[in-house]
Amino acid sequence: MGDYRSVSETQDKSTPETQPASTGTPAPAAGTPDAPVVKPVIRAAAAKRANASVIGMIIALLVSVAAFLPIVLMNPSPKTDGYRPNVDVSAVARNAADVAGFTPVAPATGDTFSPNYARWESGTGSGVATWEVGYLTPKESFIGLVQTAQANPTWLLQQTKSAPVTGNRNAGGLDWELRDTGKGEKSMVLNHKGTTVILTGTAQLDEFAVLADAVVKSLESNPAATVSPSATPSP
């Protein structure tokens, strides 16, 4: 029998060993940190068109602002003091005198107190005809003036919000009755020359005193009420 080992060795030796060919340093795989970064290249013409578009937008914005700026300047924002109606208290008081039966007060407050209404109320609902004026004070508070020759206890409580009497306060040389609700609203009441005058509002007492002084001066310059006023105004 032959030796098969020799044949096997011969075949192993006759088979050439294959070795990978060396081609130098292998190229790094795409996506690895060593891969070269590819930078986009914008052609000069495209870059010029992009810059022209941005410049055009800026110019259009400036043109729009320049077009609307004169409109804004010609329409300034309203003043903080707001709108105040032009009410001639003295003129309205003269017109109401014949109906009232007395000369309604028209306090001379100058420009410090701004009247926003002046009217004669016939008293159809309450039965008490009244002369009424509303004032905006220099400190932006409100004081309402009511005058009548037909005052009664029930009406007086309604006008003063049932506030208790808390004392007296001198204004214009006369003692006014002070009533305070304790909630910021107060009233000063004066009976003089046949009429009752009530000042009611949320203003401070120093502003009440200024208006009350002007009321007294107006009362002193007017004749006393001698004729019972009509509850219904004349046509």
C-alpha positions in Angstrom: 0.0 0.0 0.0 1.3 3.4 -0.9 1.9 6.3 1.6 -0.9 8.8 1.1 0.9 11.3 3.5 3.5 12.0 0.9 0.9 12.7 -1.7 -1.0 15.1 0.6 2.2 17.0 1.5 3.0 17.2 -2.2 -0.3 18.7 -3.0 -0.1 21.2 -0.1 3.3 22.3 -1.3 2.2 22.6 -4.9 -0.7 24.9 -3.9 0.6 28.5 -3.9 -0.3 30.6 -0.8 -2.3 33.6 -1.8 -1.4 36.9 -0.1 -3.4 40.1 -0.4 -1.7 42.6 -2.5 -0.6 45.6 -0.7 -2.0 48.8 -2.2 -0.8 51.3 0.4 -2.8 52.9 3.2 -6.5 52.0 2.9 -8.9 55.0 2.2 -11.1 55.9 5.2 -14.7 54.9 5.0 -17.2 57.7 4.3 -18.7 59.1 7.4 -15.7 58.6 9.6 -14.0 61.6 11.4 -11.1 61.4 9.0 -13.3 61.8 5.9 -12.7 65.1 4.0 -15.3 67.8 4.5 -17.0 68.8 1.3 -17.7 72.6 1.2 -20.5 73.8 -1.1 -19.3 76.2 -3.8 -21.6 79.1 -4.8 -20.9 80.5 -8.1 -20.3 84.3 -8.3 -23.4 84.9 -10.4 -25.6 83.1 -7.8 -24.0 85.0 -4.9 -24.6 88.3 -6.7 -28.3 87.5 -7.2 -28.7 86.5 -3.5 -27.1 89.8 -2.3 -29.2 91.7 -4.7 -32.4 90.2 -3.3 -31.4 91.1 0.3 -30.6 94.6 -0.7 -33.9 94.9 -2.5 -35.8 93.8 0.6 -34.0 96.4 2.7 -34.7 99.2 0.2 -38.4 98.2 0.0 -38.7 98.3 3.9 -37.1 101.7 4.1 -39.5 103.0 1.4 -42.5 101.7 3.3 -41.3 103.3 6.5 -40.7 106.6 4.7 -44.2 106.5 3.2 -46.0 105.9 6.6 -43.8 108.2 8.8 -45.5 111.5 7.7 -49.0 110.0 8.4 -47.9 109.0 12.0 -46.4 112.4 12.6 -49.5 114.2 11.4 -51.7 112.2 13.8 -50.1 112.4 17.2 -51.4 110.3 20.1 -54.2 111.8 22.2 -53.2 113.7 25.3 -53.4 111.9 28.6 -56.0 114.3 30.1 -58.6 113.0 27.6 -61.6 114.8 26.2 -63.3 117.4 28.3 -66.6 119.0 27.2 -66.9 122.7 27.0 -69.8 123.4 29.5 -70.8 127.0 30.3 -72.2 126.6 33.8 -73.1 130.3 34.1 -75.1 130.3 30.9 -77.0 127.1 31.8 -77.7 128.5 35.3 -79.2 131.7 33.8 -81.5 129.7 31.6 -82.7 127.5 34.6 -83.3 130.5 36.9 -86.9 131.1 35.8 -87.8 127.5 36.2 -85.9 127.0 39.5 -87.4 129.9 41.4 -83.9 130.8 42.6 -80.7 131.7 41.0 -78.6 128.5 40.7 -75.0 128.7 41.8 -72.3 128.9 39.2 -69.0 128.6 41.1 -66.1 130.5 39.6 -63.4 127.9 39.6 -61.3 129.2 36.7 -59.5 126.4 34.9 -58.8 124.3 38.0 -62.2 122.5 38.1 -63.6 121.3 34.8 -67.4 121.0 34.6 -68.6 118.0 32.5 -72.3 118.7 32.8 -74.8 121.3 34.1 -78.5 120.7 34.0 -81.9 121.4 35.6 -83.7 118.2 36.8 -87.4 118.6 37.2 -87.6 115.9 39.9 -90.4 114.0 38.3 -89.4 110.8 40.0 -88.1 112.1 43.4 -90.5 115.1 43.7 -87.5 117.4 44.4 -86.4 119.6 41.5 -82.6 120.2 41.5 -79.8 122.1 39.9 -76.9 119.8 39.1 -73.3 120.3 38.1 -70.5 117.8 37.8 -66.9 118.8 38.3 -63.6 117.0 37.5 -61.0 118.2 40.1 -57.4 119.1 39.5 -56.4 115.7 40.9 -58.7 113.9 38.5 -61.4 113.1 41.1 -65.1 113.9 40.8 -67.4 116.2 42.9 -71.1 116.5 42.1 -73.0 119.6 43.1 -76.8 119.5 43.8 -78.9 122.5 44.8 -82.6 122.7 45.6 -85.2 124.7 47.5 -87.3 121.6 48.2 -85.0 119.5 50.4 -86.5 117.0 52.8 -84.9 114.4 55.1 -85.5 111.4 52.9 -84.1 113.2 49.8 -81.1 114.3 51.8 -80.3 110.7 52.9 -80.6 109.6 49.3 -78.2 112.2 48.1 -75.6 111.5 50.8 -75.8 107.7 50.5 -77.2 107.6 54.1 -73.7 108.6 55.3 -73.6 109.6 59.0 -72.6 113.2 60.1 -69.0 113.1 61.1 -68.5 116.8 61.9 -68.4 120.3 60.4 -66.0 122.0 58.0 -65.6 125.7 57.4 -65.5 126.8 53.8 -66.1 130.3 52.4 -66.7 131.5 56.0 -69.7 129.2 56.5 -69.9 125.9 58.4 -70.7 122.9 56.2 -72.0 119.6 57.5 -69.6 116.8 56.7 -70.9 113.3 56.0 -68.6 110.4 55.3 -69.5 106.9 54.1 -66.2 105.5 55.2 -65.7 104.1 51.7 -64.0 107.0 50.1 -67.1 108.9 49.1 -68.1 111.9 51.3 -70.5 114.9 51.2 -70.6 118.4 52.4 -74.0 119.9 53.0 -74.9 123.6 53.4 -78.3 125.3 54.0 -78.1 128.9 53.1 -80.3 131.7 51.7 -83.3 129.4 51.2 -81.6 126.6 49.4 -79.6 123.4 50.2 -76.3 122.7 48.5 -74.7 119.3 48.6 -71.2 118.4 47.3 -70.6 114.7 46.9 -67.7 112.8 45.6 -64.4 110.9 46.1 -62.1 113.9 46.1 -59.9 114.9 49.0 -61.3 117.4 51.5 -58.9 120.1 50.3 -60.5 120.0 46.9 -63.9 120.0 48.5 -63.0 123.1 50.4 -61.9 124.9 47.2 -65.1 124.2 45.4 -67.2 124.9 48.5 -65.6 128.3 48.9 -66.5 129.1 45.3 -70.1 128.0 45.9 -70.4 130.3 48.9 -69.2 133.3 46.9 -71.8 132.5 44.2 -74.5 132.1 46.8 -73.7 135.4 48.4 -73.9 137.2 45.0 -77.3 135.7 44.3 -80.6 136.8 45.8 -82.2 134.5 48.4 -84.8 132.0 47.1 -88.3 133.4 47.8 -90.4 131.6 45.2 -91.2 127.9 45.3 -89.6 126.4 42.2 -91.7 124.5 39.7 -91.1 120.8 39.5 -91.9 120.9 35.7 -89.9 123.1 33.5 -91.7 125.7 31.3 -91.9 124.9 27.6 
